[in-house]
Amino acid sequence: MKNSIKMLIAIVAVSLQISTLQAQSKINNTGVYLTEQDYKAGKLSYVLAAGDKMHLNDFLDGKNVSLTYQGKNIKLAKSEIFGYREGNHDFRFYQNEAYKVLDTAGFLLYSKNELAQQGKGPKPVEEYFYSVSTDKPVLSLTLQNIYKSFPAENGFRYGVQSNFHQDADLIIFDNVNKQYEIKFLYMEYKHNANAQHASI
């Protein structure tokens, strides 16, 4: 009996270690999402190991991602792949630009560093974007764009008008609930719309 309990404890401990290692390796992987379906499934291609490298060629609007993968040089057109993962962040390519995925609940929020004139010279400023889904265009996160992008979702649009007064308000993050306020508003609208539909 004691041996079987010890064996069970050992199996549980090993299982926990393996699942922790798998979770850590998934989080810290760097690789390429070839398609939208790969991104949704979390399936990376060209997962980089020690000695492998990825160059995004952002300078002068580079159109390719260059990889040194298992000793081979590989070029992938940004227009033909969905995006990539670096560290624990996902990025989507849209018109050869990489956008960091911030949130995917309901619709996607992105950020991107862009140069803006500040003081004596240009400095990187974080700008915010969104897309209604992964197969839709990436647009600047503005009140006007949000209003136009959700024409059939009146409750959400009216909520945006009531709760957000300038574009910068759209990216307010609620640290208590750990979510963007616009996402809370959207998910609340969807929940209420579904509840109303179910009661009919």
HUBEL-V839294 format. One record per backbone hydrogen bond with DSSP energy under -0.5 kcal/mol. NH is the residue of the N-H (numbers start at 1). CO is the residue of the C=O. Records with the same first field share a line. If there is no record, write none. Layout:
NH = CO / CO
//
This chain:
5 = 1
6 = 2
7 = 3
8 = 4
9 = 5
10 = 6
11 = 7
12 = 8
13 = 9
14 = 10
15 = 11
16 = 12
17 = 13
18 = 14
19 = 15
20 = 16
21 = 17
22 = 18
23 = 19
24 = 20
25 = 21
26 = 22
27 = 23
28 = 24
29 = 25 / 26
31 = 85
32 = 45
33 = 83
34 = 32
39 = 35
40 = 36
41 = 37
42 = 38 / 39
43 = 38
44 = 42
45 = 32
48 = 30
52 = 49
53 = 68
55 = 66
61 = 58
62 = 57
65 = 76
66 = 55
67 = 74
68 = 53
69 = 67 / 72
72 = 69
74 = 67 / 72
76 = 65
78 = 63
79 = 63
80 = 77
81 = 78
82 = 33
83 = 33
84 = 91
85 = 31
86 = 89
89 = 86
91 = 84
92 = 99
93 = 82
94 = 97
97 = 94
99 = 92
100 = 111
101 = 90
102 = 100 / 109
103 = 109
107 = 105
108 = 131
109 = 103
110 = 129
111 = 100
112 = 127
114 = 125
116 = 123
118 = 121
121 = 118
123 = 116
125 = 114
127 = 112 / 125
129 = 110
130 = 139
131 = 108
136 = 133
139 = 130 / 137
141 = 128
142 = 140
146 = 142
147 = 143
148 = 144
149 = 145
150 = 146
151 = 148
153 = 150
154 = 152
157 = 153
158 = 154
159 = 155
160 = 156
161 = 157
162 = 158
163 = 159
164 = 160
169 = 166
170 = 166 / 167
171 = 168
172 = 169
174 = 179
175 = 173
178 = 174
179 = 174
181 = 172
184 = 180
185 = 181
186 = 182
187 = 183
188 = 184
189 = 185
190 = 186
191 = 187
192 = 188
193 = 189
194 = 190
195 = 191
196 = 192
197 = 193
198 = 194
199 = 195
200 = 196 / 197
//
